Amino acid sequence: MKKYLIISIVIIAIALVAMIFFFERNRKPVVGILFPIDSATAYSDRMAGALIAIKSLPDSVKFVDIDFKSSDLSTVISKSIKSGIRYFVTFLTSSQASELRNVLNGKDVILVDSQVTNPVVINEIKDFYTISPTDTIQASAIADYIHAKNYKNILIIKGDQNPIYENYLSSRIASDLHNYGINSVITDANQSLNATADCVVLVMSSNRVIEIMPQIRSRYGMIPVIGSDWTLDQTLLNSNLSNGMIVTCFADLANLSKSFKELLYKIKMFPDSPMLLAYNAVIVTFLLAENGVRADDAEKFLDSHAFFGSNGEFTFSNKSVSSKIYFYRISGESLTLLGSWR
């Protein structure tokens, strides 16, 4: 009797192990998409890009929406990691991302962001990757564009909502302009506009651009105004105040598939860089999750693959995407391509 009992226990144990193995093997990997509910309107284009990507993918990966308030970002990510999520898509600012060093480092977690561009922040967080080129590259592109246009006196106005990004990029642009022998002055958005200028560069959010544009036009008339990558989103495109502005963009907005354009028409949204980069971030994170890539292997995986996103093929190098930088002029409700860099 005792013998049969032992055999029964062994059989049940084997069955339980087999069931656990089966369910673990067939359980879908989970990707968390962090969405800031305290600024949902400003991020509507990012979410649209993410949703379009999810609808185009097979269901071998489970996507979950993780809402957070900016003040609770670290807490929300910590709780999500404890719940077992190992892959994240985010739409953070560089200043927000810098708060995550202690949260992410040392964890087997991969985070793919669609808009963080500060190279210091990207390198400080071990398993953090960005779909955008870095601010070092963006600064060179803006300086080259200004040099090619032969502008001589540049006023760089920086905002106050994302200081790590705004301070770094402003300084890099000024440094690159100096190498060309071009004069530049950096000022804060809340200061008086007194400097002599034949071109203005704005390093700030789209909301801040709309606030300051009347002052720029009143003081300088219709001189060229160039917005950094953070200025370009649906808020700016929906404002008449931005008409005539030149914007820096990390995506070829003209090179979209017919099906993608049709989807945008249905939801009545303009294509913009944040939308297309969010789409790409979801595609990349899906492939990481589907292939079960561990954090220690993520950089090697990304550097050794070519990915097909909203604008066609793209590749990674040093934790960020290698891509062209485009300059568009805002003309009413449309964007006119002025040229590309790299």
Secondary structure, 3 states (H helix, E strand, C coil): CHHHHHHHHHHHHHHHHHHHHHHHHHCCCEEEEEEEHHHCCCCHHHHHHHHHHHHHCCCCCEEEEEEECHHHHHHHHHHHHHCCCCEEEECCCHHHHHCCHHHHCCCCCEEEECCCCCHHHHHHCCCEEECCCCHHHHHHHHHHHHHHHCCCEEEEEECCCCHHHHHHHHHHHHHHHHHCCCEEEEEECCCCCCCCCCEEEEECCHHHHHHHHHHHHHHHCCCCEEECHHHCCHHHHCCHHHCCCEEEECCCCCCCCHHHHHHHHHCCCCCCHHHHHHHHHHHHHHHHHHCCCCHHHHHHHHHCCEEEECCEEEEEECCEEECCEEEEEEECCEEEEEEEEC
